[in-house]
Amino acid sequence: MKFGSFEKSGEKFVGIVNGDNVEKVNGNIFTGEYGKTGDSYSISELKILPPVSPSSMIALAKNYGSHLQGEAPPKQPEPFFKTISSITSHDQEIIIPRDSEKVDAESELVVVIGKLAKDVPQDKVFDYIFGYTCGNDVSARDWQKGDKSWWRAKSSDSFSPIGPFIETEIDPENLNIIGKVNGNIVQSCNTSEMIWSIPKTVEFITKYVTLFPGDCIFTGTSGTAGQIKPGDIVEIEIDGIGKLVNHCV
């Protein structure tokens, strides 16, 4: 099932997505305590919002061998935080900072947590996951290399596009991910290539950090990410989830 967040005439709501149709729901989608309102819309009538509003957002570094550029694989998952203020949605703008010399788009599968998660063992991890969406871990490479931390390189405003929707019924361990810039494929991989699987990653993170419903984990990117600049169009497409599209300004 696909869920999304939308806005129409100033009203924000959650809906179930069926093709080009959205059925408005009330209640808590994470607990399953929700119901259809009877209101239905065409997606073309609606503004698509970020599918969730997380309390925290974590991303993985160096989780695909093709992205290591000759480095040895990490001995444990390497998570870092991205600020929630960096979130933007499908069809919204990615702002390229004027004082960064190189900004890249990183196509990634994003895990959406479904319930409070602390000290979750690997064999129980999928019980704590609500679903999956597309993500773009936008990265200013010069700042990433030159600053002592990645605070602005990974979390400048608009550097975390997610969406368009959350898919709840999908095998996350065998999904094709395609990243395009201006229609040209710049990244292509399968989630089976992850160095650290989703169960291992969530077990590791929740050993130290409590996650809450709606929290997001970017699971890493492959290969050499595509450089982006004002005027470019970035697309992240994942099997069964959909296509996240953003324009760069």
C-alpha positions, 0 to 999 in steps of 0.5 A: 500500500502506498501512503502520501501527504498532500495539500489542497486549498491550504488543508494538509492530509494523508492519503492512500495512493492508487495509481493517479487517485488519492483517498483521504484518511483520518487517524494514525497510519503507523498504528493502523488506526485510521479510516477512509473519509470518503474523499477522493482526489486526482493527484493532479489536483494536489500538492505533494508534501514530504510523506512523513515529518520525522523527529530525526533523520539518519543516513549511512556513509560508505554502504555500497562497494561501488561508492568506496573509490578504493577504500576498505569497507567500513567495519561497522555501519557508519551513520550520520545525522541530517537535519529535518530542516533540510527536508523537501518534497517531490517537485520542489526545488533543490537550492544549490548554495552559491559558495559551494563549488561541487554539489552532488545528488545521491540516489538512495532507498529510505527506510521509514520507521513505524514504531518506537525502536530501541535495541531492536535485534536483527530478526525483529527489525522488519516488525519496526519498519513502516515502509520505504521511500525514495531519497536524495542525500544532496551533498556539497563535496567541497564542504564535506571534505573541508569542514570538520563535520558534515553539518552544511555539506549534508544538511543545507536547506533542501538537501534532503528530498524524500518521496513521493510516497511510502510503499509498505508492501515491498522487499527492500533487499532487492530493489533497483535504484536509478538516479538521473540528471537531465534524463541521463542515468548517473547512478544504477544499483540494486539494494542487494549490493548494500555492505550493511543490510537494513536489519544490521543497520537498524540493530546497530543504530537502535543500540545507541539511538531511539527511533520514533514513528516517521523517523527516516534512515537513508541507506547509502548511495552507489557509484559516483553520484551525479553533479548538479547545478542550477537548471538541472532536473534530478530524478530518483526512481526505485522499483515499486515506490515511484519517482522523486523529481526535483529542480535545481535553482 
